[in-house]
Amino acid sequence: MRRPAVLLVALAFCLLAAGSVAPLAPTPVEPASAQAHWNEYEPDDELGLGADDELTDEELEAVVERSMVRVEEVRDVEFDERPPVTVVTREEFREEYAGMGVDPTEEQAAFENARLQALFLVGGDEDAADVQAENLDASVAGFYSSATGEIVLVSEGEQARVNEITLAHELFHAYQDDEWGIAEYDRTTQDGSGADLGLIEGDAVYVETLYAERCEADWECVIPEGAEPGADEGDGPEQPANVGLLVLEFFPYDAGPAFIEHVHEQGGWDAVDALYDEPPATAEQVIDPDAYPDEEPREVTIEDSHSGDWERIEPEGGPDHDRMGMAAITTMFANPLYDSGGQDWVLPADDWFAYEGTEPPAYGAFDYGSEYATGWDGDRLHAYADGDELGYVWTLAWEGPEDAETFAGGFDDLIEYWGGERAEDDTYVVDDGGYEGAYHVSVEDDTVTITHAPDVDSLAEVSADAEPGTDEGAPETDEDAEPDADEDDAGSEELPGFGVGAALAALAIAVALLVRRR
C-alpha cells in the first residue's frame, strides 16, 4: 500500500497507502502579513538572529522570506506565494502528528507486513505501520503537506528552533507542489514510488546542498549548533527504530540528488524541470542516469494458484501487488551489515559504502545498485493470507540466467544469515528470529521465484508451483561450504576492505547521516 504524496518530509516518505489516510491538517501560526514581500530581501542580507534561540513570529517570518529568496537564487525559480511555516519541538511533533496520520485498513496493514517481510526488514512479530511510525516520530526534521500547503519544522530540545537548511528543503517542496502538482505522482509500488521520490526529494536535496554550500561560504544562516554538516550529533535526533527500513526510505535522498546533479550538468535547470513531465519510472533509472528514460521494466506476471483457506490480499483502493526494484533488493542484502553491527554481512561494507574516509558526502554515500540487483529487469509480488498467517509469491526477472543465479546465490546467503537451513534443494526453513517459516526458491532461466509460507506443508497451498523438492533451488555459494580454520579466523577479524572497528565507525556515520537528513 501507498499513501498519496500529501507529505514530503526531510527524509522519510510513508509507504502506507492511498484512500485510507486523511491528509494532516496542522494549524500553523500565520505570518504577520497574509501576502509576504519576500522579494524585498537580498540573498546575502543579514538578520543578526541567534541560531540557538527560539524565534518570534516576526523573526520567523523574516527567516522564511530571506530563505525563499535564497532558494530562488540557487535553483533559478520564483515563488508565487509564501507558505505558512510552523516550528514545533520533537515532543510537540509526537503529540500532534504521531505516525504522520497513518491509519491503514486491516488488508492494507497485512499487505504492508507481507511485502516488508519479503525484504527481511520487518519481522513477522512486528507491525510494519508501527515500525514506520516509530522511525518517523523519532527523526523527522520537517515536512511539507501538499494537502494544506503548510510546512512544519521539527526542532530538537525544549526550544522550537529553526534549521534554515531544513527550511530551504521544505520551501522547495512547496515550490514543486505549486509548479508541478507533486501529489499526483506514482505511489502504487515501492519501485515506482522510489523513482518518483528520487526526482522530488533528489531535487530538494540538491537544492539544499547548494544552499548549504553558500551558507558555509558567504551567507549568514540560522543553523542551530550541532545541526551544521560535520557536527557532532549532540542534542540531535534519536536513533531510528529500524535502520534497515530507514536505509530503504533513504534511497531517493541519496541516489536522487546524484541523478539530479547529472541531469543538471548535462542540460541545466531546464533539463531538470523537464523531468517533471517525464519522471523516472524505476529506481534503476535513478541509480543509473544512462538508463533514463529508455530502460523500462519487464512486465512480470504471477498466475495465482493458492488453495485451501489461503486468499489473495487485494486491499480496496489498491495496489494489489508490488514491484520492489533495484534499491529495495540492494537494501535487503545490505541490512545484515546494520543488523549485526558490522560483524556479519551478505553485501560487504566496501561494496555498500560508496565513499572512503570518515566524512560522508552530502549524497551518493551508498551504492544501491549492488551486484545482487545488477541485471534486474522487473519483478512482482503477490501477498496472501490465511487468517493471521501471511505468505507471498515474489517473481523477479533478470536480463540473463547469470544475473538470476547471482541473485539466487545471494538469497542463499541471506536466508542463512536469518537462520534458514535447507530442508530440500529448493526449500529453506527458518525456525526463529522474526522471519520464521518456509521459503521455496525456484530458478528458471532468467527468473527467480520465492514463495513464503508459515511452514513447509503450506508452501504448495500458497502456490501450486512451490512443492518442495521439485526445483533445483538456489545455487550453493562459498558460504555453504565449511571454511577452513584460517578462513574462519580471518572472517571473524575483519570485513572486506574494513577492519571491524572501521566498519562499525562507518556504520555509525552512515546512521547519523540517515537520521540527520530527516
N, C-alpha and C positions, 0 to 999 in steps of 0.2 A: 504494500500500500504506500501511497504517497499523498501528501497534502499539497494544496495549491501553494504557489510561491508568494504567500502573503507576508512571510517573514524572511528577511535576509539578515543574518547575524554576522558578527565579525569573525566567526569561524564556522560554526556548525549549521547544517541545514537539517530540518527534521524530516525523517523518512515516512512519517505516518500520514495517512492519505486523505485524498480528496473526499469531499462530501461529509466527512464526519467531524470536521474541526471548524468551529466558529472562529472567524478572524479575531485576533486580540484587539481590544479597543481601549487602550490606556487613555488616561485623561491628563495630558501634559499641561504644565504651566505655560500659557500662551506668552510669547514675547510681548514686549511693551507695545509695539506697533503692529497692526494687522498686516500691513504691506511694508516690508523692510526695504531700506535703501542700501543694500549691501555694496552697490557699486560706488558708494561714497568712500569706501576703503581702498587702499592700495595693498598689494600682497606683502610689501615689506613694512607696513605700518606696525608700530609697537604699541602695545596696550598697557604694559607695565603691571601685569597681574601676576600674583604668586601662584605657581603651578600646584602647590600643595594646599591651597586654600579653597574653601567652598565659595563658589561664585554667587553673587547676587543675580537677580533676574536680568538687570541691565547689563552686567558684566558678561553673563552667558550669551545674551543677545549679541554683544559686540564680538565675542569669540566666534560665534556661529557665522556672523556676516563676514568677518575677515576670512574665515576658513572657506566660505563659499567662493570668495574672490580668488583665493589661492588654488582651489580645485579647478576653477575656470582657467587659471593660468597654466597649470601643469598638464591639463587634459584638453585644452583648447575647446572648451564648451561654454555655454552660457545658460545659467539658471533662469527659469521663468518666475519662480516664486520660492520663498523661504519656508521650508518645512518646520513645524514646531518641534522643539527638542526638549526632552526631559532628562534629568540626571538623577539616578537612584543609587542607593547603596546595594551591596550584594544581598544583605538581609531583606531590604525592601523589595528587591527583584524577586527573591524566593517567595515572599508573601503575596505579591501582586501578580506575578507571571509564572508561577511554578509550572515546570514542564512545558512552557510555551503554549499552553492551551490544548495539549494533545488529549483526546478522549476517543480512542478507537472503538469501533464495534467489536463484538466477540470474534466475528470472522476476520476482520482486519487485523486484530491482535494475533490471531492464530497464524495468519499468513505471514505477518512480520516475524513472528517467532521462528517459523519454519525456514524462511529464507536466510535469516541471520545464523540459525543453527547450521545451515548448509555451508556457511562460510567459516564455521568454527569461531564465531565471535561472541555469541550469546548462548549460554548453555541451556539445556532442557529444563533445568531447575530455576531459570530466571525468566523474567518477563521483559521482552525487548523494549516495550514502551517505557517501563520503569527505568531501565538502564539508560536509555536515551535521555529521559528527563533528568536523571541524576547527572549525566555528563553536561547537559545544557545548564542546569541550575548552578553547577559548581564553577563554570568558567566562561560563560558568555560575557563579552565585554560591551556588547551593544547590539541593537537590531533596528532594522527599518521595517515597518509594516506597510506593505503596498495596499492593504485594505483600508487603512486610515490615513496614510501619508505622513506618519509620525515616526520620529526617531527617539529611541530610549537608549541612553548610555548607562552602563553599569560600572560603579566605582567600588574599589576595594577599600576596606577600612570603614570607620564610622562616619567620615565626611563624604558628601557627594561631590567628588572632584572630577573635572573634565580631563580626558586624554584627547588632545587635539588630533592625534593620528587616527584614533578610532572614529572620531567625529568626521574626519575627512572621508574615511571609508564609507560611513553610512550616508553622508551627504551625497556621495557619488551614486549610491544605490537609489536615493531619491531622484536624482537626475535621470538615471537609467529608466526608472519606472515612468517618469513623466514623458520621456522621449520615446521609449520603445515598448512600454507596457509589459514589463518582465513577468508579471503574474501569469501571462498566457503561455509561457514556455513549458516544455515537456516535463512531466513529473511521474510518468507512468512506470518507468523501470529504473533500477539502480544505475544502469549504464547510461540511459538517456538523461536522467537527472544529473548525474555527474558530469556529463558532457556539456549540458546547458549551463550548469553552475561553473564549469571550467571557463566559460565565456563571461558570465555575470560576475562571479567572485574573482576570476582571474583579472578582469579589467579593473575591478575595485582595488585589489591588492597591488596591481601595477601602479595605479594612481597613488595609492597610499605610500608605496615605496618611493616614488618620485617626490612626493610631498615630504616624506621623512628626510630624504637627502637634502632638500632645501632647508629643512629645519636645522640639520647638522651644519650646513654650510653658511647660510646667511639670514635665515628668518628667526625671529623670536617666536617660540612656540610654547603653548601651555601643555606641558607633559609632566605629570607627577613623577617625583623621584622614584626610581625603580622600574618605571614603565618604558624608559628610553631603550633603544636597541642596545644589546650587550650588557644591560644592567643586571645585577642580582635580583632574584625574584622578590625577596623581602616580603612585603605585605601583599604579594600578588595573588593571582587566582589559585584555588585549590587544585590538587591533582585530580584528574578525571577518574570517574568510577570504572571506566572500561577503556584502556588505552587502545586496544585493537580496534574498537568501534570508532574511536576518535581518529585513528590513522585512516580509516575508510572515509570518514567525513572530511578529513583534511585534504583529500585529493585535489578538489578544484582550487584550493587556496595555495597549493604548492606547484602543481603542474600547470594550472590555469594561467598564472601570470607569465610563466615562461612561454606559453603558447601566444599570449598577447604580445609579449616583447618581440617574438619572432615576426608576427604579422606587422607590428608597428615599424620594425626595422626595414621590412620589405616594402611597405606601402604607405607608411604614415598613419595618422589618425583616421583618415578617410577609409583606409582598408580595415581598420579595427571597427569603425562604425558599420561597415558593410556586413560584418559578421552577424549582426543582429537580424539581418534579413535572411541569412542562411547559417544558423548556428551549427556548431559541430554536432554530429549525430551520435558519436560514440566517444568513450574515454580514450580509445586508441587514437582518434583524430586530435585529441588534446595532447596526449603524450608524444605523438609524432606528428608535428605540423605538416610534414610532407604527405601524410595520409589524408589531409583535409583538402577538398571535400569529397574526393572520389572513392576512398576506401569504405564502401558500405558493408554492413554486416550481412552474413548469410541468414536467410530466413530458416530458422531451425524449428522443426515440428516435433511434437510428442503425441503419440496416439495413446489416449487414456485406456488402461486395461485393468483398473483396480477392481477388486471384488470383495465379497464378504460385507462387512459393515463399514468399509472404507468409502469415503466420499471426497470428491474434489472440493477444495476450498476456493470458492469464487465469490469474494466479497462484493456486496452490492455497490455499484459505482466504480468497481474495478480498482486496480487491474487484477486479472485472474491468473497472471503469470509474471515472471520476472526475467530480465536479461541482466546478468551480473556484470559482464565486461572485464576488460583487462585490469583496471585499477582494483576492483574487488577481488579478482583472482590473486593478484600480487599481494594484497593486504592479507588474504587468507594464509599465504605462505610466510609472510613477514611476521605475523602475530606471535608465533612461538618465541621469537627473539625477545619480545616485550614480556610475554607471559613468564618466561624463565629468568627474567632479569639479566639477560645476556649470557646465561650459562648453557643454553642449548639453542638450536636453530634448525630450520629447514632451508630458508633463504639466508645465506651467510650475510653477516653485517656489512662486509665490504662490497657486496652486491646490492645491498639495500640503500645504504647511505651514499649519496651522490656528491659528497664533499669530503675534504680532508681537513685535519686540524680540529680545533676546539670551538671555532666560531662558525655556526651555520649561516648560509646565505639567507637573504630575505625571502627567497623562494627557490624552488628547484633543489631542495635538500634531499629528496628521496627519489628513487628510481621505481616508478610504478609500472614500468614495462619490463618486468623480470623475465628470466629465461623460461619460467613456467607459464607465462602469459604470452610470450612471443609466438606468433603464428596463430593467435586467436582469430577466429573467423565468424563467431556468433555463438550464442548459447540460449537456452530456455529452461526455466524451472517451473514445474507444477507442484503445488502443495496439496496434501491430503490429510484427512483427519478421521479417526475412529474414536469418537468421544473426545477425551482429553489427549489421546495419543496422536502424535504427528508423524508424518512421513513425507517424502518428496522424491521426485524424479528430476534429475538435472542432466541435460544433454548438452555437451559442448562440442562445437565443430571447429576443426583446425585446418590450416592451409595444406597440411600434408600429414601422412602417417607418423613421420618422425616427431612432429610437434605434439601429436596426440600421445605418443609414447613418453615424451618428456614430461608432459603434464601428469600422466598416469603414474610415472615413476615418482614424481614429486608428491603426488597424493599418497602413495605408499609410505613415504617418509612422514608425511603429515599425520596420517591416521595412526602410525606407530607412536609419534610424539604424544598424541592424545590418548594413548593407552590401548590402541587397537592391536589385535592379533588375528592372523589368518585362520579362518575356520575351513575355508576352501581356497583354491587358487584365486577365485573371483570374489570372495566374501570375507569381510572382517567383522569382528565383534569387539565392542568397547564395553567393558563391564562397569566402569565407574569414572568419575571425574567431570561430569556435566554433559558429556556427549555420548551417553550410553545408547546402545542399540546395535543393529546390524547394518552393514554397508556392503552393497553389491556393486562391483565395478566391471563394466563391460567396455572393452576396447575393440572397435571395429573400424579398420581402415583409418579414416581421418576424424572419427568421432569417439568421444568417451561419454558413457552414461553412468551416473552414480545414482543408485537408489538407496534410500534410507528407510528403515522401519524399526519399530521397537525391539524386534527380535528376529532371528533367522527365519522362523516359521511364517512371519508376517511379510517377508520381502515379496513373495510371489503374489500376495494379496494387494500390495501397493502397486506392483507392476507385474504382469504375467511374464515379462521378459527377464525378470530378476530372480529366476530359480537358481539357488546356489549350486555351484558345480557345473554349470552349463557353458561358462565362458572361460577364456584364458586369464582374464583379470589383468591387473596392473603388472608390469614387469618388475622383477626383483631388482632392487638397487644395491649399491655397495653397502648401504647401511643394514641391509637384511643379512649380510654375511657376518660371521663372527670376526671382530677385529683382532689383530694380534696385540700382544701386550704393549708394544711400543706405540702403535697407532692409538690404542685406547688411552694411554697416558698422555700422549700429545694432545688428543682431542679434549681431555679434561682440563688442560692448562691454558689453551688459547683458542680464540675464534680465528677463522681465516682472515688474515690481514689485521686483526685486532688482538692484543692481549685482553684477558678478561677485564682487567681494570679499565683499559681504554674503551672496550666495548660498553661497559657499564656507564662510563662517563659520556660516551656518545649517546647512549640511550637516554640518560638524564637530560642532556642538552636537547635532544630531539623532543622529549616530552614537554620540556619547558617551552620550546618553540611552538609546539602544537597548542599548548594552553595559552601562551601569550597572544597568539593570533586571534583567539576568541575575543 
